[in-house]
Amino acid sequence: MTGTHSRPTARELIETVVAPGSWRCWDEPVTVSTADPEYRADLARARERTGLDESVITGSGLLDGARVAVVACEFGFLAGSIGVAAGERLVRAVRRATAERLPLLAAPASGGTRMQEGTVAFVQMVKVTAAIAAHKAAGLPYLVHLRHPTTGGVFASWGSLGHVTTAEPGALIGFLGPRVHEALYGERFPEGVQVAEHLYAHGLVDAVLPTAELPDAAARALRVLRGAGRATAPAVGPADCWSGGPAEEPAVGPAAEAPADAPGHDGAPGDGAVPEAAESIRRSRRPERPGVRALLRVAADDVTPLSGTGAGEHDPGMLLALARVGGTPCVVLGHDRGHPDPGPEPDAAVRPEAGVGQPLGPAGLRTARRGMRVAAELGLPLLTVVDTAGAALSQAAEEGGLAGEIARCLADLVTLPAPTLCLLLGQGAGGGALALLPADRVLAARHAWLSPLPPEGASAILYRTTERADEVAARQGVRSADLLAAGIVDRIVEEAPQARAREREGAQRRPSDGAGPAVARGPGPEADAADAPHAFLARLGAILGDELATLRAQDPAARLAARRAAGRG
């Protein structure tokens, strides 16, 4: 595989694609806003090395005599990673292209989400996807040219949504970078799978071509895609953006902990301190913790499972069902972590299947998209349940189009006309979690979390070891409290108060009356959903039913406007 040193930079690609002298930069200066001295130094070095102030360049120029908008990543700037500033720059550029009715050419070269900024950077992929979806919905062309390397959240969002998608020869293109895969699983990823030519052979890209051929190929496609409606108004704005000095502003620290009486907090007074990230991650991985099948067993009626994609594929890692949750009819989607349901006899409708608990693969995400279509066609609320250690990381998943399915799930959710509610129930790792996240409302159990990668993977990227996972998770803002403070989550559902009630109840009941044995763990903050699953799920179901009913009663136009205002559509 050719090294990055021989491949064009973002500047060089733009100079190749647009006519000489026609480039107009759209970028506003980006300020340094981190208090982390190590990250601050990394940014300063990246700016000095590249002459850019961020990893993304945006603007417009002439191609084949007509204006076209271009967004390009510079891999030399922190591996082309997308943080909050880069994500906002991308969103502004896409929206401007839509407003000016310009075709859009994207040229990503990125390792994905910027690990130093954690979950708030991760969810930028939702906002960029929403902007791309709106651009395409306006009938405007979107072309993608994947450069070396393109991996992670970039490939699994705006890198996989093109009307036409091309790739550089020999480019590394995949959902998870090979170094992270080796760190997490102790083995090398199969050679030759995550290469442009292999993707072309499996129908995942439309052509493999060098940068020199991109202008002709893009012009040829655009002559068809934009038909007769060319936008040839004179370009305006600064002519260059190849410089970006380190402007400064007061530092912005990590997300603050949400106090117990903060808006969206659902706990009882005096529940104690907010748990550390490592503690919540540990609790979310307890084998006894209830999953989506347990939720349906306790909190839903009239459950009708739907099997697979409806087109010959089935992934037992994804549960799709029609149900009444807390009394409200809805479509339910969720990763099935495969643990036993509480209660003496699980109903056949929600009995665990053989093979559940496996990572989500492409077929599972296509099953999810089937559920989204059902919700849209019938106007039923959609409930998505996130509880996943991550999407499948395998040759079959890459060849089956995993990244593209994550991107299409995001695009479907941000544009779905039906009411949508997301529940973060437990683990929320990587693209498998992000694929089900966008919603009108997002709720989180206290020990649920959301992260660009499992903390061990983020540690491997930043430090080439998994041993600093707890430290990285603490900095990335993955906890429910951090997500609430950042506006990613709207409401936290406490676990400990229900566990205490379950303990009191269990001490007075016999095992034969279906309550199970009395809980042995101590009261207060030591308890979680795994200690008293039935009581927790019953209360959670009532909350979900109320939330779904409220969303269903809202005016659709107002609800969709609120979704867009929250950056979720």
C-alpha positions in Angstrom: 0.0 0.0 0.0 1.3 3.4 -0.9 2.2 5.7 2.0 0.5 9.0 2.7 3.7 10.9 1.8 3.1 10.3 -1.9 -0.6 11.2 -1.9 -2.0 14.7 -2.5 -2.8 16.9 0.4 -6.2 18.6 0.8 -4.8 21.7 -0.8 -3.4 19.8 -3.7 -6.6 17.9 -4.3 -8.6 21.1 -4.4 -6.2 22.8 -6.8 -6.5 19.8 -9.1 -10.3 19.7 -9.0 -11.3 23.3 -9.4 -10.3 25.7 -12.2 -7.2 27.9 -11.4 -8.1 31.1 -9.6 -11.7 30.0 -8.9 -11.4 28.7 -5.4 -13.2 30.7 -2.7 -12.7 29.6 0.9 -15.7 29.5 3.2 -13.8 28.8 6.5 -13.9 31.1 9.5 -10.9 31.0 11.8 -11.0 28.4 14.5 -9.9 29.2 18.0 -8.1 26.9 20.4 -10.5 26.1 23.2 -9.1 23.2 25.2 -7.6 23.4 28.7 -5.7 20.1 28.1 -2.0 21.1 27.7 -1.1 17.9 25.8 -3.9 18.3 23.3 -3.2 22.0 23.0 0.4 21.2 22.1 -0.8 18.7 19.5 -3.0 21.3 17.9 -0.2 23.8 17.8 2.1 21.3 16.1 -0.6 20.3 13.6 -1.2 24.0 12.7 2.5 24.7 12.2 3.0 21.5 10.1 0.1 22.0 7.8 -0.5 25.8 7.7 -4.2 25.0 8.5 -6.2 25.8 11.6 -8.3 22.6 11.4 -8.5 19.2 9.7 -11.1 20.3 7.2 -11.1 22.8 4.3 -14.3 24.0 2.7 -15.3 26.3 -0.1 -16.3 26.5 -3.7 -14.8 26.7 -7.1 -15.5 26.1 -10.8 -15.6 22.6 -12.2 -16.6 22.2 -15.9 -17.6 25.9 -15.9 -20.0 25.7 -13.0 -19.7 26.2 -9.3 -19.3 23.2 -7.0 -18.8 23.1 -3.3 -15.9 21.1 -1.9 -15.1 19.8 1.6 -11.8 18.0 2.1 -9.9 16.5 5.0 -6.2 17.1 5.6 -4.8 13.9 7.1 -1.7 15.7 8.2 -3.7 17.6 10.7 -4.1 15.1 13.6 -4.9 12.2 11.1 -7.7 14.2 9.6 -9.8 13.6 12.7 -13.1 15.3 13.2 -13.6 17.2 16.4 -16.3 19.7 17.3 -14.8 22.6 15.4 -14.2 20.5 12.3 -17.7 19.1 12.5 -19.3 22.5 12.8 -17.2 23.7 9.8 -18.5 20.8 7.8 -22.1 21.4 8.7 -21.9 25.1 7.9 -20.4 24.2 4.5 -23.0 21.6 3.6 -25.8 23.9 4.6 -24.3 26.7 2.6 -24.0 24.5 -0.5 -27.6 23.5 0.0 -28.8 27.1 0.4 -26.8 28.1 -2.8 -28.0 25.0 -4.6 -24.5 23.8 -5.4 -23.4 20.2 -6.0 -21.1 19.0 -3.2 -17.9 17.0 -3.6 -16.5 15.5 -0.4 -12.9 14.2 -0.2 -12.4 12.6 3.2 -9.1 11.3 4.5 -9.5 10.7 8.2 -9.0 8.3 11.0 -12.5 9.2 12.2 -13.6 10.9 15.4 -11.0 12.9 17.4 -10.4 10.9 20.5 -9.1 13.8 22.5 -12.6 15.4 22.4 -14.5 12.2 23.2 -18.2 11.8 22.8 -19.1 15.4 21.9 -16.9 15.0 18.8 -18.4 11.6 18.1 -22.0 13.0 17.8 -20.8 15.5 15.2 -21.2 12.7 12.8 -25.0 12.8 13.4 -25.0 16.5 12.6 -23.0 16.2 9.5 -25.1 13.3 8.3 -28.3 15.4 8.9 -26.9 18.2 6.8 -25.9 15.8 4.0 -29.4 14.2 4.1 -31.0 17.6 3.8 -28.7 18.4 0.9 -29.7 15.3 -1.0 -33.4 15.8 -0.1 -33.2 19.1 -1.8 -32.4 17.3 -5.0 -28.7 18.3 -5.1 -25.8 16.0 -6.1 -23.4 14.7 -3.5 -20.2 13.0 -4.7 -17.6 11.3 -2.5 -14.0 10.6 -3.2 -12.5 8.4 -0.5 -8.8 9.1 0.1 -6.1 7.2 2.0 -6.9 6.4 4.7 -10.7 6.8 5.5 -11.9 4.9 8.5 -14.1 5.1 11.6 -16.9 7.5 12.0 -16.1 9.5 8.9 -16.4 6.4 6.7 -19.5 5.4 8.6 -21.3 8.7 8.1 -20.7 11.3 5.4 -18.1 9.1 3.6 -20.7 6.5 2.7 -23.7 8.6 1.5 -22.6 9.7 -2.0 -24.8 9.5 -5.1 -21.5 8.4 -6.7 -18.5 7.2 -4.7 -14.9 6.9 -5.9 -11.7 6.0 -4.1 -7.9 6.5 -4.5 -6.0 3.5 -5.7 -4.6 1.4 -2.9 -6.4 3.6 -0.2 -7.0 2.0 3.2 -10.8 2.3 3.6 -12.6 0.5 6.5 -14.8 0.8 9.5 -12.1 0.2 12.1 -8.4 0.9 11.5 -6.2 -2.2 11.5 -4.0 -1.0 14.5 -7.0 -0.5 16.7 -8.4 -3.9 15.7 -5.1 -5.6 16.6 -4.9 -3.8 20.0 -8.5 -4.8 20.8 -8.5 -8.4 19.6 -4.8 -9.4 19.6 -4.7 -10.3 15.9 -4.1 -8.6 12.7 -7.0 -7.8 10.4 -6.9 -9.9 7.2 -4.7 -8.3 4.6 -6.2 -6.7 1.5 -9.8 -6.4 2.8 -9.8 -2.7 3.6 -8.4 -1.6 0.3 -10.1 0.5 -2.4 -9.8 -2.2 -5.1 -11.3 -4.8 -2.8 -14.2 -2.5 -2.0 -14.8 -1.9 -5.7 -14.9 -5.7 -6.3 -17.6 -6.0 -3.6 -19.7 -3.1 -5.0 -19.0 -0.7 -2.2 -17.4 2.0 -4.3 -18.2 2.9 -7.9 -14.7 3.4 -9.3 -11.1 3.5 -8.3 -9.3 6.5 -9.8 -6.3 8.7 -9.1 -6.7 12.4 -8.2 -5.7 13.5 -11.7 -8.8 11.8 -13.1 -11.2 13.1 -10.5 -12.1 16.4 -12.2 -13.2 14.7 -15.5 -15.1 11.9 -13.6 -16.9 14.4 -11.3 -17.8 16.7 -14.2 -19.1 13.8 -16.2 -21.3 12.6 -13.3 -22.5 16.1 -12.5 -23.6 16.8 -16.1 -26.2 14.0 -15.5 -27.0 14.5 -11.8 -27.7 18.3 -11.9 -29.5 18.3 -15.2 -30.1 21.7 -16.7 -30.1 23.6 -13.4 -26.6 25.0 -13.2 -25.7 27.6 -10.5 -23.1 29.9 -12.1 -23.4 33.0 -10.0 -20.1 34.7 -9.2 -18.3 33.3 -6.2 -17.8 35.6 -3.2 -15.7 35.5 -0.1 -11.9 35.3 0.6 -9.8 33.7 -2.1 -7.6 31.7 0.2 -7.7 29.8 3.4 -4.3 28.0 3.4 -3.3 29.7 6.7 -4.6 29.5 10.2 -2.8 31.0 13.1 -3.5 29.8 16.6 -6.2 32.2 17.7 -6.9 31.9 21.4 -10.0 32.1 23.6 -10.7 31.1 27.2 -10.3 27.4 27.7 -13.4 25.2 27.7 -13.0 22.2 30.1 -14.7 18.8 30.0 -18.5 18.5 30.5 -19.5 19.2 34.0 -21.3 16.7 36.2 -25.0 17.2 36.2 -26.3 17.7 39.8 -29.1 15.6 41.1 -31.7 18.4 40.7 -30.6 19.4 37.1 -33.2 19.5 34.4 -33.6 16.0 32.9 -32.4 14.2 36.1 -34.8 11.5 37.2 -33.3 10.4 40.5 -34.4 10.8 44.1 -32.7 13.5 46.3 -29.7 12.3 48.2 -28.7 9.5 45.8 -25.0 10.3 46.3 -22.2 11.4 43.9 -22.4 10.8 40.2 -20.4 7.6 39.5 -17.1 7.7 37.7 -16.9 6.7 34.1 -15.0 3.5 34.8 -17.6 2.5 37.4 -20.5 2.9 35.0 -18.7 1.0 32.3 -18.0 -1.8 34.7 -21.6 -1.9 35.8 -22.9 -1.8 32.2 -20.9 -4.9 31.4 -22.4 -7.0 34.3 -23.8 -10.2 32.8 -26.9 -9.8 34.9 -27.8 -6.4 33.5 -31.1 -6.5 31.7 -31.3 -5.9 28.0 -33.9 -5.1 25.4 -35.6 -8.5 25.6 -35.9 -8.1 29.3 -37.4 -4.7 28.8 -40.1 -6.1 26.5 -40.7 -9.0 28.8 -41.4 -6.7 31.8 -42.7 -3.4 30.3 -44.4 -4.3 27.0 -47.6 -5.9 25.9 -48.8 -7.3 22.5 -45.2 -8.0 21.4 -44.9 -9.2 17.8 -41.3 -9.9 16.7 -40.3 -9.2 13.1 -37.6 -11.4 11.8 -34.8 -10.0 9.7 -34.7 -7.6 6.8 -37.6 -9.0 4.9 -35.2 -9.6 2.0 -33.5 -12.8 3.0 -31.1 -11.7 5.8 -31.3 -12.2 9.5 -29.0 -11.0 12.3 -29.9 -12.3 15.7 -28.0 -9.4 17.2 -30.8 -7.0 16.3 -34.3 -7.3 17.8 -37.1 -5.7 15.8 -40.7 -5.9 17.2 -44.1 -4.2 17.3 -45.2 -3.7 20.9 -47.1 -1.5 23.3 -44.4 -0.1 25.7 -45.9 1.5 28.8 -49.2 1.3 27.0 -48.1 3.2 23.9 -47.9 1.3 20.6 -44.5 1.6 18.8 -41.8 -0.1 16.8 -38.9 -1.3 18.9 -35.3 -1.7 17.7 -32.5 -2.8 19.9 -29.3 -4.7 20.2 -29.9 -7.9 22.0 -27.2 -8.5 24.5 -28.5 -12.0 25.1 -28.9 -12.2 28.8 -31.9 -14.0 30.5 -35.1 -12.2 31.0 -36.3 -11.6 34.6 -39.4 -13.5 35.7 -40.2 -17.2 36.0 -41.2 -18.0 32.4 -40.2 -15.8 29.5 -42.8 -15.3 26.9 -42.1 -17.0 23.6 -42.3 -13.6 21.8 -39.3 -12.3 23.7 -37.4 -15.5 24.5 -33.7 -15.2 23.8 -32.5 -16.7 20.6 -29.4 -18.8 20.0 -26.6 -16.5 19.0 -27.9 -13.3 20.5 -25.4 -11.0 22.1 -23.2 -11.0 19.0 -22.0 -7.7 17.6 -24.2 -5.9 15.1 -23.4 -6.7 11.5 -24.7 -5.2 8.2 -27.7 -7.4 8.2 -28.7 -6.2 11.7 -28.5 -2.6 10.6 -30.6 -3.4 7.5 -33.1 -5.0 9.8 -33.1 -1.7 11.8 -33.8 0.2 8.6 -36.8 -2.1 8.0 -38.1 -1.1 11.3 -37.6 2.6 10.5 -39.6 2.1 7.3 -42.5 0.5 9.2 -42.6 3.4 11.6 -42.6 5.9 8.8 -45.3 4.1 6.8 -47.6 3.7 9.8 -46.8 6.8 11.7 -45.9 4.8 14.8 -43.4 6.1 17.3 -40.0 4.4 17.0 -38.1 3.3 20.2 -34.5 2.5 19.7 -32.6 0.8 22.5 -28.8 1.1 22.6 -26.9 -1.5 24.5 -23.9 -2.7 22.4 -20.2 -3.3 22.9 -19.8 -2.2 19.2 -20.5 -3.2 15.6 -19.1 -6.4 14.1 -15.4 -6.0 13.2 -14.7 -8.7 10.6 -13.9 -9.3 7.0 -17.5 -10.3 6.4 -18.8 -7.1 8.0 -16.5 -4.9 5.9 -17.4 -6.7 2.7 -21.1 -6.5 3.6 -21.0 -2.8 3.8 -21.1 -2.2 7.6 -19.9 1.4 7.4 -22.4 2.3 4.7 -25.3 0.8 6.7 -24.4 2.8 9.8 -24.4 5.9 7.6 -27.8 5.0 6.1 -29.2 4.3 9.5 -28.1 7.8 10.6 -29.6 9.4 7.5 -32.9 7.5 7.9 -33.2 8.5 11.5 -32.5 12.2 11.1 -35.1 12.4 8.4 -37.7 10.0 9.8 -41.2 11.7 9.9 -42.3 9.4 12.7 -41.8 10.3 16.4 -38.5 8.9 17.7 -37.2 8.0 21.2 -33.8 6.6 22.0 -32.9 4.8 25.2 -29.3 4.3 26.2 -29.7 1.3 28.3 -26.2 0.1 28.9 -23.1 0.0 26.7 -22.9 2.5 23.9 -19.7 1.8 22.0 -18.8 3.1 18.5 -20.8 3.2 15.3 -23.1 0.4 16.4 -24.4 2.7 19.1 -24.4 5.8 17.0 -26.5 4.2 14.3 -29.5 4.0 16.7 -28.9 7.3 18.6 -30.5 10.2 16.6 -34.0 10.8 18.0 -36.5 13.5 19.1 -35.7 12.6 22.7 -32.8 10.6 24.2 -33.0 9.0 27.6 -30.2 7.2 29.5 -30.1 4.8 32.4 -27.7 6.2 35.0 -24.9 3.7 34.2 -25.4 3.8 30.4 -22.6 5.5 28.4 -21.7 6.5 24.9 -18.2 6.6 23.3 -16.6 6.7 19.9 -15.0 3.4 20.6 -14.8 1.0 23.6 -12.5 2.8 26.0 -9.8 0.2 25.4 -9.8 1.2 21.7 -9.6 4.9 22.3 -6.6 4.2 24.6 -5.0 2.2 21.9 -5.3 5.1 19.5 -4.0 7.7 21.9 -1.3 5.7 23.7 -0.8 2.5 21.8 -1.9 0.5 24.8 -5.3 -0.5 26.3 -4.0 0.0 29.8 -5.2 3.6 30.1 -8.8 2.9 29.2 -10.2 4.2 32.5 -8.2 7.4 32.2 -9.4 8.0 28.6 -13.0 7.3 29.4 -12.9 9.9 32.2 -11.7 12.5 29.9 -14.0 11.7 27.0 -17.2 12.6 28.7 -18.9 9.2 28.2 -21.1 9.1 31.3 -24.8 9.8 31.4 -24.1 12.9 33.5 -21.6 14.1 30.9 -24.1 13.4 28.0 -26.8 15.3 29.8 -24.6 18.3 30.4 -23.5 18.3 26.7 -27.2 18.2 25.5 -26.7 14.7 23.9 -29.2 13.2 26.5 -32.4 14.8 27.6 -33.2 12.7 30.7 -31.4 10.3 33.1 -33.3 7.4 34.6 -31.9 6.4 38.0 -31.2 2.8 38.8 -30.4 2.9 42.6 -33.8 4.0 44.0 -35.5 1.1 42.3 -32.9 -1.3 43.6 -33.5 -0.2 47.1 -37.2 -0.7 46.7 -36.6 -4.1 45.3 -34.4 -5.0 48.3 -37.1 -4.1 50.7 -39.7 -6.0 48.7 -37.4 -9.1 48.2 -36.9 -9.4 52.0 -40.6 -9.9 52.5 -41.4 -12.3 49.6 -40.8 -15.9 49.0 -38.8 -17.1 45.9 -41.8 -19.0 44.8 -43.9 -15.9 44.2 -41.8 -14.9 41.2 -39.8 -12.1 42.8 -36.5 -14.1 42.8 -34.0 -14.2 45.7 -33.5 -11.2 47.9 -30.7 -8.9 46.6 -27.4 -9.4 48.4 -25.7 -6.1 47.5 -25.8 -3.2 49.8 -28.3 -0.3 49.4 -27.8 3.2 48.0 -25.3 4.0 45.3 -23.9 0.4 45.3 -27.0 -0.9 43.6 -27.8 -0.8 39.9 -30.2 -2.2 37.3 -28.7 -5.6 37.5 -29.5 -5.9 41.2 -33.3 -5.5 40.8 -34.1 -5.7 37.1 -37.8 -6.2 37.3 -38.5 -3.1 39.4 -36.1 -1.0 37.3 -37.6 -2.2 34.0 -41.2 -1.7 35.2 -40.5 1.9 36.2 -38.5 2.5 33.0 -41.3 1.1 30.9 -43.8 3.6 32.4 -41.4 6.4 31.7 -40.9 5.3 28.1 -44.6 5.0 27.6 -45.2 8.5 28.8 -42.4 9.9 26.6 -43.7 8.0 23.5 -47.2 9.2 24.1 -46.0 12.8 24.5 -44.0 12.7 21.3 -46.9 11.1 19.4 -49.3 13.9 20.5 -47.0 16.7 19.3 -47.6 18.6 16.1 -45.3 16.8 13.5 -43.9 20.1 12.1 -43.1 21.4 15.5 -41.5 18.1 16.5 -39.3 18.0 13.4 -38.3 21.6 13.9 -37.3 20.8 17.5 -35.3 17.8 16.3 -33.4 20.0 13.8 -32.8 22.7 16.4 -31.3 20.1 18.7 -28.9 19.1 16.0 -30.5 15.7 15.5 -32.1 16.2 12.1 
